[in-house]
Amino acid sequence: MPRFVERIGLAALRVLSPETAHGMALLTLNMGLGPSPGPYTTPLLRTRLAGLDLPNPVGLAAGFDKNATAFSPLTKAGFGFVEFGTATPHPQTGNPEPRIFRLTKEQAIINRFGCENDGMRVIAKRLKRRPREVKIGLNIGPNKDSADKTADYVSVLSHCAPHIDFATLNVSSPNTEHLRELQGKAALTELLGRVMDARAALDRPVPVFLKIAPDLDQYALDGICAVSLSAGIDAIVATNTTVSRNGVHSKEAGGLSGAPLFKRSTRILAQLSLRLDGRIPLIGVGGISCADNAYAKIQAGASAVQLYTALEFHGLSLVGKIAEGVELRLRRDGFANVAAAVGSARNDWL
């Protein structure tokens, strides 16, 4: 797709409400109108993450396609890996509208969707038809009215595992009541214990990642690292959206993503990297809108990165630009590959 056509399309979508625009974007992708270059890859960019071989380290974060309705075009858009969801055991309508707010000046979004999704059975049926060229993951979580949230994670993992390459445990969305309490040491120990037992019983065990919030203190980070190491988690995703409103003027409730989150999430990433010292790989998420941002996450400690919000402002052509830009920076700084650059400037963020 020519860049000027993408710019026109983005301008047209910004006239619509954010939620309507997002739905139209997914529809447009399924009509074959999005970019489809496939993942940009070179020896410098090839990345191994938690046993997964990725053509490049730039992934799609959960939330862009909650229900895996556009898995085919998204796997052709240039990403090295793609994550769908959050998926819950039963369909969930989420919170009342309006529930997404576009902050154009700040290049940010506030959302309070509340994990709206079609449920694990419908999503699994879609993912059964997925292409195999790009690694696909599923972000999983509990229904908001569940009496046993841990059982919900186990249920979604067990049901969907045959169709995915990794699963991410969402314990950090600010839009499901009490969900972030699962990041506490005792609750997280129980959750990860039961999930990893369920993973061990699968015919094809898949890597399990843990996605955490950017609003954690040092004590909480210590607990998360200790429990994750003990449980054998395959990667930690840092971070989800923030409840902080630093850098924006909106007071709407929900999780803030986009440019204002970049520094906060990268500091958390570096602090995790210091504590874990390579024992668990990290995925950097939050505020990535250019190659400099992605490369900074890698140098702060991330083995791979994910983005979402910036796509709403810059379009899917951004993905290839970031991958190419990361390659140029690796070459400029004399790194043989992504792994060699991981954590190389971590101290800048501590």
C-alpha positions in Angstrom: 0.0 0.0 0.0 1.5 3.4 -0.9 2.2 5.6 2.1 -0.1 8.4 0.8 -3.0 6.0 0.6 -2.4 5.0 4.2 -2.2 8.6 5.4 -5.6 9.3 3.7 -7.1 6.3 5.4 -5.8 7.3 8.8 -7.1 10.8 8.4 -10.5 9.4 7.5 -10.6 7.1 10.5 -9.8 10.0 12.9 -13.1 11.6 11.9 -14.8 8.6 13.5 -15.1 7.8 17.2 -12.1 5.8 18.4 -14.0 2.5 18.8 -15.8 2.8 15.4 -12.4 3.7 13.8 -10.8 0.6 15.3 -13.5 -1.7 14.0 -13.2 -0.1 10.6 -9.4 -0.6 10.6 -9.9 -4.4 11.2 -12.5 -4.5 8.5 -10.2 -2.8 6.1 -7.4 -5.2 6.9 -9.7 -8.2 6.2 -10.6 -6.6 2.8 -7.0 -6.9 1.9 -6.3 -3.1 1.9 -3.5 -3.1 4.4 0.3 -3.4 3.8 1.4 -7.0 3.4 5.2 -7.1 3.0 5.7 -10.0 5.4 8.3 -9.7 8.2 11.4 -7.8 7.4 14.4 -10.0 8.4 18.2 -10.1 8.3 20.7 -12.1 10.3 21.0 -9.1 12.6 17.3 -9.1 13.4 16.6 -12.8 13.8 15.8 -13.4 17.4 15.3 -16.4 19.6 12.8 -15.7 22.4 11.7 -18.4 24.9 12.5 -21.1 22.4 10.7 -19.3 19.6 12.6 -18.3 16.4 11.4 -14.9 15.3 12.3 -13.2 12.0 12.6 -9.9 13.8 12.0 -8.7 17.3 9.0 -6.4 16.6 5.7 -7.8 17.7 2.0 -6.7 17.8 0.8 -6.3 21.4 -2.5 -7.7 22.6 -5.5 -5.5 22.3 -5.3 -4.5 18.7 -7.2 -7.6 17.6 -8.9 -9.0 20.7 -10.8 -11.7 18.8 -8.3 -12.9 16.2 -10.6 -11.7 13.4 -7.8 -10.3 11.3 -5.1 -12.9 11.9 -4.2 -13.4 8.3 -3.5 -9.8 7.3 -1.8 -9.1 10.6 0.7 -11.9 10.2 1.6 -10.5 6.8 2.1 -6.9 8.0 5.7 -7.1 8.9 5.6 -8.3 12.6 8.0 -10.9 13.9 5.3 -12.2 16.1 1.6 -11.3 16.8 -0.4 -11.5 20.0 -4.2 -11.6 20.1 -6.7 -11.3 23.0 -7.3 -10.9 25.9 -9.4 -14.1 25.7 -11.6 -15.2 28.6 -13.4 -18.5 29.1 -16.9 -17.1 28.3 -17.8 -14.2 26.0 -17.7 -10.8 27.7 -19.3 -7.5 26.6 -16.9 -5.3 28.5 -17.6 -1.9 30.0 -20.3 0.5 28.7 -19.4 2.9 25.8 -17.7 5.3 25.5 -14.6 3.3 26.6 -11.8 4.4 24.4 -10.4 8.0 24.1 -7.9 9.2 21.6 -5.4 11.8 22.8 -4.0 13.0 19.5 -1.8 15.8 20.9 -0.1 13.4 23.4 -0.1 10.4 20.9 -1.9 8.4 23.5 -5.0 6.4 24.1 -7.0 5.7 27.2 -9.2 2.6 27.2 -11.5 0.9 29.6 -12.8 -1.9 27.4 -12.9 -4.4 30.3 -11.5 -7.3 28.2 -14.4 -7.4 25.8 -14.0 -10.6 23.7 -15.9 -13.4 22.0 -14.7 -16.1 24.4 -12.1 -18.8 24.1 -14.2 -21.3 22.0 -14.9 -18.8 19.2 -11.4 -17.5 19.3 -9.9 -21.0 19.2 -11.9 -21.9 16.2 -10.5 -18.9 14.4 -6.9 -19.6 15.4 -7.3 -23.2 14.2 -7.1 -21.7 10.7 -4.0 -19.5 11.4 -1.0 -19.4 9.1 2.2 -20.9 10.5 4.8 -18.5 9.0 4.7 -16.1 12.0 4.5 -17.0 15.7 1.2 -16.3 17.2 0.3 -15.8 20.9 -2.8 -15.4 22.9 -3.3 -13.0 25.9 -5.5 -14.8 28.4 -7.4 -13.6 31.4 -10.4 -14.3 33.7 -14.1 -13.3 33.3 -14.8 -10.3 35.5 -17.6 -12.2 37.4 -15.5 -15.4 37.9 -15.4 -16.9 41.4 -12.1 -18.6 40.6 -9.9 -16.4 38.4 -7.0 -18.8 38.4 -9.2 -21.6 37.0 -10.1 -19.3 34.1 -6.5 -18.9 33.1 -6.1 -22.6 33.2 -9.2 -23.1 31.2 -8.2 -20.8 28.4 -4.7 -22.1 28.2 -5.9 -25.7 28.0 -8.5 -25.0 25.4 -6.4 -22.7 23.1 -2.9 -24.2 23.4 -3.1 -26.4 20.3 -3.5 -23.3 18.1 -0.9 -20.9 19.6 2.8 -20.6 19.9 2.8 -18.9 23.3 0.3 -17.7 26.0 0.5 -14.5 28.0 -1.1 -14.2 31.4 -2.8 -10.9 31.8 -2.7 -10.0 35.5 -2.2 -6.3 34.9 -5.2 -4.8 33.0 -6.6 -1.9 35.1 -10.0 -2.4 33.7 -11.0 -5.7 35.4 -11.7 -5.2 39.0 -9.2 -6.7 41.4 -7.2 -8.2 38.5 -4.0 -6.4 39.5 -4.2 -8.0 42.9 -3.0 -11.2 41.2 0.5 -9.5 41.0 0.9 -9.9 44.8 3.3 -12.6 45.8 0.9 -15.1 47.4 -1.8 -14.8 44.7 0.8 -14.9 41.9 2.5 -18.0 43.4 -0.9 -19.8 43.3 -1.7 -18.6 39.8 1.6 -19.5 38.3 1.7 -22.9 40.1 -1.6 -24.0 38.7 -1.0 -22.6 35.2 2.4 -24.2 34.9 0.9 -27.5 36.1 -1.7 -27.2 33.4 1.0 -26.4 30.8 2.9 -29.5 31.8 -0.1 -31.6 31.1 -0.6 -30.3 27.6 0.2 -32.6 24.6 2.3 -29.7 23.3 3.4 -27.4 26.1 3.7 -23.8 25.0 5.8 -21.0 26.4 4.0 -19.0 29.1 4.6 -15.3 29.5 3.5 -13.0 32.3 2.4 -9.4 31.6 2.8 -6.9 34.4 1.8 -3.4 35.2 4.0 -0.3 35.0 2.7 1.0 38.3 4.6 -1.3 40.6 7.0 -0.4 43.4 10.3 -2.0 44.1 8.9 -4.4 46.6 6.4 -5.7 44.2 9.0 -6.1 41.5 11.1 -8.1 43.9 8.2 -10.4 44.5 7.3 -10.8 40.8 10.9 -11.7 39.9 11.2 -14.3 42.8 7.9 -16.0 42.0 8.5 -16.0 38.2 11.9 -17.6 38.6 10.5 -20.2 41.0 7.6 -21.0 38.7 9.7 -21.2 35.5 7.9 -18.5 33.5 9.3 -18.3 30.0 9.2 -14.5 29.6 7.9 -11.3 31.3 6.1 -8.7 29.3 6.8 -5.2 30.6 4.4 -3.5 30.6 0.6 -3.1 30.3 -1.1 0.3 30.4 -0.8 2.7 33.3 -3.3 4.3 35.6 -1.0 7.3 36.0 -2.0 10.5 34.1 1.5 12.1 34.1 2.0 13.8 30.8 -1.7 14.0 29.8 -4.6 16.3 30.7 -7.5 13.8 30.4 -8.9 12.4 33.7 -10.9 9.6 31.9 -10.7 6.3 33.8 -8.9 3.4 32.2 -5.4 2.4 31.1 -3.2 4.9 29.4 -1.0 3.8 26.5 1.2 5.5 24.0 4.0 8.0 24.1 3.5 9.2 27.7 4.0 5.6 28.9 7.4 5.1 27.3 9.7 6.3 30.1 7.7 4.7 32.9 7.6 1.3 31.2 11.2 1.4 30.1 12.3 2.1 33.7 10.4 -0.9 34.9 11.9 -3.0 32.1 15.4 -2.0 33.1 14.7 -2.7 36.8 13.5 -6.2 35.9 16.6 -6.7 33.7 18.8 -5.8 36.6 17.1 -8.2 39.0 16.8 -11.1 36.5 20.2 -10.8 34.8 19.2 -12.8 31.8 17.5 -15.7 33.6 14.1 -14.8 32.2 13.8 -12.9 28.8 11.9 -9.7 28.7 9.5 -8.2 26.2 9.4 -4.4 26.1 6.1 -2.7 25.6 4.8 0.8 26.1 5.1 4.0 24.1 7.0 2.6 21.1 6.5 4.8 18.0 9.8 4.7 16.2 13.0 2.7 15.8 14.8 4.8 18.5 12.1 3.7 21.0 12.3 0.1 20.1 16.1 0.1 20.2 16.1 1.8 23.6 13.9 -1.0 25.0 16.3 -3.6 23.7 19.3 -1.8 25.2 17.3 -1.4 28.5 16.9 -5.2 28.6 14.3 -6.4 26.2 14.9 -9.4 23.9 11.9 -8.3 21.8 9.3 -5.5 21.8 5.6 -5.0 21.1 3.6 -2.0 20.0 -0.1 -1.2 19.4 -1.1 2.4 20.2 1.3 4.0 17.7 -0.3 2.0 14.9 -3.5 4.0 15.5 -1.7 7.2 14.6 0.9 6.1 12.1 -0.5 3.0 10.4 0.9 -0.5 9.9 3.7 0.7 7.6 5.4 1.7 10.9 6.2 -1.9 11.6 8.7 -2.4 8.8 10.2 1.0 9.4 10.9 0.1 13.0 12.4 -3.3 12.1 14.7 -1.7 9.5 15.6 1.1 11.9 16.6 -1.4 14.6 18.8 -3.2 12.1 20.5 0.0 11.2 21.2 0.9 14.8 22.5 -2.6 15.6 24.9 -2.3 12.6 25.9 1.2 13.6 26.8 0.1 17.1 28.7 -3.0 16.1 26.3 -5.6 17.4 26.1 -8.9 15.6 22.5 -9.5 16.5 19.6 -8.4 18.8 20.8 -10.6 21.6 24.2 -8.9 21.7 22.5 -5.5 22.3 20.1 -6.6 25.1 20.8 -4.6 28.2 23.8 -2.8 26.8 22.5 0.6 28.0 20.4 -0.6 31.0 22.1 1.7 33.5 20.8 4.7 31.6 17.3 3.8 32.9 18.1 2.8 36.5 
